[in-house]
Amino acid sequence: MAIDWQQYRCEDFFDELFEEPGKARPAAQRLADYLDDLTDSELVERRLAAELATKVMGISFTVYSEGKNVDRTWPFDLIPRVIALREWQKTEAGLVQRAAALNHFIEDIYNDQKIIKDKIFPAELLAESVNFRKQCVGMSPPHKVWAHICGSDLVRGKDGTVYVLEDNLRVPSGVSYMIENRMVMKRAFPELFENNTILPVDDYPSQLYDMLAAMSPRPLDQPNIVLLTPGIYNSAYFEHAWLAQRMGIELVEGPDLFVADDDCCYMRTIYGPERVDVIYRRIDDLFLDPEVFLEDSVLGTKGLMRAWLKGNLALANAPGAGAADDKVVYSYVPKMIKYYLDQDPILPNVPSYLCMNDKDRGYVLDNLDKLVVKPANESGGYGMLIGPRATKKERESFRKLIQANPRNYMAQPTLDISTAPILMPDDTVEPRHLDLRPFILSSGESTYVTTGGLTRVAMVRGSLVVNSSQGGGAKDTWVVDEEADAESDSAATQSQSQSQGSEGAQ
């Protein structure tokens, strides 16, 4: 027996797979039993199969280190995260609700600003937002959808409550790794997918394509859609190329496009210019159009904003959507849900302290050793202070940063976020902290949520940092239909009983 679940120490946190040592949660029971029955040699074989699949499939990411770009193989853990379907359905409903409220908010702040006039959202907060684009004021995209693709990060507290940690509305990444994780698992453990009702995730590219196609300003059966990438040195380039290939669309860089005198966007091809209807952009606003934003940008294309504002081009996500991708704005999302939808939030926020408020700032400065402090607009886990694990010097440095620019910082309590087992090099299992990033597609007519999402796991014992750029890894995420599995088991038992009865009669 390679894995001994009795030795798995999971008592200190909510564990995604186990209620207590040796006792798996119902949705994970089949998985635990299967892994428990594997021999040492079988486990080694499965590990090698996963490692080989990862390398053959070319799953990698780029780390920026000391001025160099280093490509690394995707760090993958063999033991999946398991979520019961019933629980997931509630989470899914909460994500749909949240995406709707955020799109209402973005549409509102670029037009009527009713939420500010009604004093629900502070005007000064918007005025100081680094991602609010005045160039978008008065614009209303089709169906009033600005954030077509959203990646919301979820964590689970010690009491089992699922919290939204943050919303990523600019260029959320990671969905390709979610699907590739599943493909690796199928190669390593094909029999698990035969004997368990695990909901699929591989329809995302087709769902994304359909949503992008529906955005086309021209009524075409096959609009011309392209994915705009910063290029091969971007940390998410693997994903850009992967998605373009899966959707059957062109992967382009800024110089591949131009905007003509008719305010339409065209792609340069060996056959001559081809009009582009939809751009799935994977570059930030400021680099998108040197005519409007950074003049020296070589990543974007001059005139894209002009084409978009004239309604001749669709952009996903829309420029300016990042105004809601702000860790300070995040704290107002529950109020947005109540204001725009007249509903109570299904998924709660993590309690937050806004340093722009005198009372909150005083509390944060007095409790830096107990809190996680985040800048408003950083991503990838950078620029963050984890108070309990920081040195006195680091805390004092953050104190000065907060005092100099309180609008740019917010703080949250250090959550005892949930764990799940990872397989160690010596084939033992240890708990590690993790989060979950589902992806939400909003077309204005319907909303699609991935079945599960990208589970990121802190591979270092005790660490809360799950970002791959800082040593984190990933797991496959299973949403398991327990009822279907129970019916399958019942049918199998009944069939076996009938077979035995027939044999006895003979």
ZIGIGI-V214778 format. One record per helix or strand of 3 or more residues. SS is the DSSP state (@ for helix, = for strand). FROM is the first residue (numbers start at 1). LEN is the number of residues. If there is no record, write none. Layout:
# ZIGIGI-V214778
ss = {SS SS}
from = {FROM FROM}
len = {LEN LEN}
This chain:
# ZIGIGI-V214778
ss = {@ = @ @ = = = @ @ @ @ @ = = @ @ @ = @ = @ = = = @ @ = @ @ = @ = @ @ @ = = = = = @ = @}
from = {5 18 26 40 60 68 76 85 114 123 134 142 149 162 175 190 204 225 237 250 254 257 265 278 285 304 314 321 329 352 358 371 387 392 406 409 419 429 447 454 468 472 482}
len = {3 3 12 17 6 6 9 25 4 5 3 3 8 7 14 6 11 4 11 3 3 3 3 4 3 6 3 4 13 3 9 5 3 13 3 5 5 14 3 5 3 9 24}
